[in-house]
Amino acid sequence: MEYRQLGGSGLKVPVLSFGTGTFGGEGKFFKAWGNTQADEAARLVNLCMDSGINFFDTADVYSQGASEQILGKAMIGLRDKIILSTKATFKMGTDPNDFGSSRFHLIKSCEESLKRLQTDYIDIYHMHGFDGNTPVEETLSALNDLIRAGKVRYIACSNFSGWHLMKSLSVSERYGWSKYVAHQAHYSLLSRELEWELMPLGLDQKVGTIVWSPLSAGRLSGKYRRNQPNPEDARIAQGGGEGPAIPEDFFYNLIDVLDEVAAETEKTVAQVALNWLLQRPTVANIVVGARNEEQLKQNLGAVGWNLSLDQTKKLDTASEKSPIYPYWHQRKNPALNPLPDFYGNKS
């Protein structure tokens, strides 16, 4: 398994991590992701460990704590070998303070996550979203205190916009507090908006990218084909999809190119889509999920090889979208905005 440094930190992580959003399956939304219970979860965790994936990602909100509980049981006897990531911010109760990134909520959330996970510390603690109601100073001060107390080792964010992240980094620097070392973000061949601002920011500020939904809620799994009914057992059909609708022509044109590259490489469509992500700037890790052992083994086939430059460019072209303002204007002036070829810049 390949390891990469996580942003500007000294922590090295495997390029694949296992996402446990399928653990628990409580509530309509998370049931659509999967319904993995304790015995199957333990098998998946052990298979990951045997395959070199020792990085596990969860969140308090996944099945309202059930995912953390199941992962905690599956980690018994393995904790010192595991890199553990969880998240807080989203609603976990009916009290007005059971939501957000206030000091009150974060300290409570961290303590409750530690109990559910049966551990004394969290390796990477994410803010699951930006809280515009709480001063950034309050959030980062609380996180810094959790690090000083030994309950958290690194902090990261998720689903931030560029100014959310840059303001947070600036505040941490101003007060000498720990900085976000990674941004867990939505990124795939079907959703490349990360490249418009967050990726250049990550390059400039040394913030690593941890990718969530790398197969676009299963759209890039290889199950979807032009002029064929969409699979009824897929996550989207079960109500577990996220993000805006994708134009059919754009989607199926990309699938055609993925099929072509998959045939050339003798890999699956999903493996090609994941490998493409591993070639992108700032990407340190991809969170892969699986409802069963077969899906997990398929995802493992995405590492240990690389797409050729021509194959990468072919996928770049098929997946490129016109950026919104001001990014289209900035790309008209590449001398002022020198960015890698990965961004599809036109000179």
C-alpha positions in Angstrom: 0.0 0.0 0.0 1.4 3.4 -0.9 1.6 6.0 1.8 1.5 9.8 1.4 2.2 12.7 3.7 -1.0 14.4 4.9 -0.8 18.0 3.9 1.9 19.9 5.8 1.8 17.5 8.7 4.3 14.8 9.5 1.5 12.1 9.4 1.7 9.6 6.6 -1.5 7.9 5.6 -2.3 5.1 3.1 -3.8 6.3 -0.2 -7.0 4.5 0.5 -9.0 4.7 3.7 -12.2 2.8 4.6 -15.3 4.8 5.1 -17.8 3.4 7.6 -20.9 5.3 6.5 -22.4 1.8 5.8 -22.0 0.7 9.4 -25.3 0.8 11.2 -27.8 1.6 8.5 -30.1 3.6 10.8 -32.4 6.1 9.3 -33.6 6.3 5.7 -30.5 8.1 4.4 -27.9 5.9 5.9 -29.8 2.7 5.3 -29.5 3.6 1.6 -25.7 3.6 2.1 -25.7 0.2 3.6 -26.6 -1.8 6.7 -23.3 -3.4 7.9 -23.6 -4.8 11.4 -20.9 -5.9 13.9 -19.8 -9.3 12.5 -19.5 -8.1 8.8 -17.9 -4.9 10.0 -15.2 -6.9 11.9 -14.5 -8.9 8.7 -14.2 -5.8 6.6 -11.9 -4.1 9.1 -9.6 -7.2 9.2 -9.6 -7.5 5.4 -8.5 -3.8 5.3 -5.8 -4.4 7.8 -4.5 -7.4 5.9 -4.5 -5.3 2.7 -2.5 -2.4 4.1 -5.5 -0.1 4.8 -5.1 0.9 8.4 -7.0 4.2 8.1 -10.7 4.2 9.0 -13.1 7.2 8.6 -16.4 7.7 10.4 -18.5 10.5 11.9 -20.8 10.9 14.9 -23.8 11.7 12.7 -23.4 8.4 10.7 -26.5 6.5 11.8 -26.6 8.8 14.9 -23.6 7.2 16.5 -24.1 3.6 15.5 -21.3 3.7 12.9 -18.8 4.8 15.6 -20.1 2.1 18.0 -19.7 -0.7 15.5 -16.3 0.5 14.4 -15.2 0.8 18.0 -16.1 -2.9 18.6 -14.3 -3.9 15.3 -11.1 -2.1 16.4 -10.7 -4.0 19.7 -7.1 -5.3 19.9 -6.1 -3.2 16.8 -6.3 0.4 18.0 -2.5 1.0 18.2 -2.2 0.0 14.5 -5.0 2.1 13.2 -5.3 5.8 12.0 -8.8 6.8 13.1 -10.8 9.7 11.7 -14.2 11.0 12.9 -16.2 14.2 12.6 -18.5 16.6 14.5 -20.7 19.6 13.8 -23.9 18.2 12.4 -27.1 17.7 14.5 -26.9 14.9 17.1 -29.9 15.7 19.3 -32.9 18.0 19.9 -31.1 20.5 22.2 -30.2 23.8 20.5 -26.5 23.1 21.5 -26.5 19.6 19.9 -25.4 21.2 16.6 -22.6 23.3 15.3 -18.9 23.9 16.1 -19.2 25.8 19.4 -16.8 25.0 22.2 -19.8 23.5 24.1 -20.8 21.2 21.3 -17.3 20.1 20.2 -16.1 19.1 23.7 -19.3 17.2 24.3 -19.2 15.6 20.8 -15.5 14.6 21.2 -16.1 13.0 24.6 -19.1 11.0 23.2 -17.3 9.9 20.1 -14.4 8.6 22.3 -16.8 6.5 24.4 -18.6 5.1 21.3 -15.2 4.3 19.6 -13.8 2.8 22.8 -10.6 4.8 22.5 -8.7 7.5 24.4 -7.8 9.6 21.3 -8.8 10.5 17.8 -6.1 10.7 15.2 -7.8 13.1 12.8 -10.8 15.1 14.0 -12.8 16.8 11.3 -15.3 19.7 11.4 -17.9 18.1 9.2 -19.1 21.5 7.9 -18.4 25.2 8.5 -20.5 26.8 11.2 -21.2 30.4 10.3 -22.9 31.1 13.6 -19.9 30.4 15.8 -16.7 32.6 15.8 -13.9 30.8 14.1 -11.7 31.7 17.0 -14.0 29.7 19.4 -14.0 26.6 17.2 -10.2 26.6 16.7 -9.4 27.4 20.3 -11.6 24.4 21.5 -9.9 22.1 18.9 -6.5 23.3 20.1 -7.5 22.5 23.7 -8.5 19.0 22.7 -5.1 18.5 21.1 -3.3 19.8 24.2 -5.4 17.4 26.3 -4.3 14.5 24.2 -7.8 13.6 23.0 -7.1 14.7 19.3 -3.8 14.5 17.4 -4.6 16.4 14.2 -7.5 18.5 13.0 -9.1 18.7 9.6 -12.2 20.1 8.0 -14.8 19.0 5.5 -17.1 20.7 3.0 -15.6 24.1 3.5 -15.5 26.8 0.9 -12.2 28.5 0.1 -12.7 31.5 2.3 -13.9 29.3 5.2 -10.6 27.3 5.1 -8.3 30.3 4.5 -9.9 32.3 7.3 -9.5 29.3 9.6 -5.8 28.9 8.7 -5.2 32.6 9.3 -6.8 32.5 12.7 -4.8 29.4 13.7 -1.6 31.1 12.6 -2.4 34.3 14.4 -2.8 32.6 17.7 -0.2 29.8 17.3 -2.9 27.1 17.4 -2.9 23.9 15.5 -4.0 24.2 11.8 -6.2 22.1 9.7 -3.9 19.7 7.9 -6.5 18.2 5.5 -9.8 19.0 3.9 -12.2 16.1 3.3 -13.9 17.1 0.1 -16.3 15.9 -2.6 -14.3 15.1 -5.7 -14.6 12.8 -8.7 -14.5 12.6 -12.4 -18.1 13.9 -12.3 -17.5 16.6 -9.8 -14.3 18.6 -10.4 -15.2 21.9 -8.8 -12.6 21.3 -6.1 -10.0 22.2 -8.7 -11.3 25.8 -9.1 -10.2 27.2 -5.8 -9.8 24.6 -3.0 -7.0 22.7 -4.8 -4.9 25.7 -5.5 -5.5 26.8 -1.9 -4.4 23.3 -0.7 -1.2 23.5 -2.8 -0.4 27.0 -1.5 -1.2 26.3 2.1 -0.1 22.6 2.3 -3.6 21.3 3.1 -4.0 17.7 1.9 -7.2 16.5 0.3 -9.1 13.4 1.6 -11.6 12.6 -1.1 -15.2 11.5 -0.2 -17.6 10.0 -2.7 -14.9 9.3 -5.2 -17.3 7.2 -7.3 -20.1 9.8 -7.1 -22.5 7.7 -5.0 -21.9 4.7 -7.2 -22.4 6.5 -10.6 -18.8 5.5 -11.5 -19.0 2.0 -10.2 -19.5 0.5 -13.6 -23.2 -0.3 -13.0 -24.6 2.5 -15.1 -24.7 2.2 -18.9 -26.2 4.2 -21.7 -29.7 3.0 -22.8 -30.0 0.6 -19.9 -32.2 0.9 -16.8 -30.4 2.2 -13.8 -29.7 -0.5 -11.2 -32.5 -0.7 -8.6 -30.2 -1.8 -5.8 -27.8 1.2 -6.3 -27.4 3.8 -3.6 -29.0 6.5 -5.6 -32.1 4.5 -6.3 -32.4 3.8 -2.6 -32.3 7.6 -1.8 -28.6 7.8 -0.7 -27.3 10.1 -3.5 -25.9 13.6 -2.9 -25.2 16.6 -5.1 -26.9 18.3 -8.0 -28.3 16.4 -11.0 -25.8 15.5 -13.7 -26.7 16.0 -17.4 -27.2 12.6 -19.1 -25.1 13.3 -22.2 -22.2 14.5 -20.1 -22.5 11.5 -17.8 -22.8 8.8 -20.5 -20.1 10.3 -22.7 -17.7 10.0 -19.7 -18.9 6.4 -19.0 -18.0 5.6 -22.7 -14.4 6.9 -22.2 -14.1 5.1 -18.8 -15.1 1.9 -20.6 -12.5 2.5 -23.2 -9.7 3.1 -20.7 -10.9 0.2 -18.5 -10.5 -2.1 -21.6 -7.0 -0.7 -22.3 -5.8 -1.2 -18.7 -7.8 -4.5 -18.0 -9.2 -2.8 -14.9 -12.8 -2.1 -13.9 -14.5 1.3 -14.4 -14.4 2.0 -10.7 -10.7 1.2 -10.4 -9.9 3.5 -13.3 -12.0 6.3 -11.7 -10.2 5.9 -8.4 -6.7 5.7 -10.0 -7.4 9.0 -11.9 -8.0 10.7 -8.5 -4.7 9.4 -7.2 -2.9 11.3 -9.9 -4.4 14.7 -8.8 -2.5 17.4 -6.9 -3.1 17.6 -3.1 -4.9 14.2 -3.0 -3.4 12.3 -0.1 -6.2 9.8 0.5 -9.4 8.5 -1.0 -12.2 7.2 1.3 -13.7 4.1 -0.2 -16.8 2.4 1.1 -18.1 -1.1 0.6 -21.2 -3.0 1.6 -19.4 -6.3 1.4 -16.1 -8.0 1.0 -16.3 -8.3 -2.8 -16.8 -4.5 -3.2 -13.9 -3.8 -0.9 -11.6 -6.2 -2.8 -12.6 -4.5 -6.1 -11.7 -1.1 -4.7 -8.3 -2.4 -3.6 -7.5 -3.0 -7.3 -7.2 0.8 -7.8 -3.7 0.9 -6.4 -0.4 -0.5 -7.4 -0.5 0.8 -11.0 -1.0 4.2 -12.8 -2.9 5.4 -15.8 -0.7 6.5 -18.7 -0.5 10.2 -19.5 -2.6 9.8 -22.6 -5.3 7.9 -20.7 -5.3 10.6 -18.0 -5.7 13.4 -20.6 -8.5 11.4 -22.3 -10.4 11.3 -18.9 -9.6 15.0 -18.2 -11.1 16.0 -21.5 -14.2 13.9 -21.1 -14.9 15.2 -17.6 -14.0 18.9 -17.9 -16.7 21.4 -17.2 -16.6 25.2 -17.9 -15.9 26.9 -14.6 -18.0 29.7 -13.1 -16.8 33.2 -12.5 -14.2 34.3 -11.5 -12.4 31.1 -12.4 -13.1 31.3 -16.2 -11.8 34.8 -16.2 -8.6 33.8 -14.3 -7.9 31.0 -16.8 -7.8 33.6 -19.6 -4.7 35.0 -17.9 -2.5 32.0 -17.2 0.6 34.2 -16.8 -1.0 35.7 -13.7 -2.4 32.4 -12.4 0.2 29.8 -13.0 -1.4 26.4 -12.3 -0.5 22.9 -13.2 -1.8 21.3 -16.4 -4.1 19.2 -14.2 -6.6 22.1 -14.1 -7.2 22.0 -17.8 -5.8 25.5 -18.4 -5.9 26.8 -21.9 -3.0 29.1 -22.7 
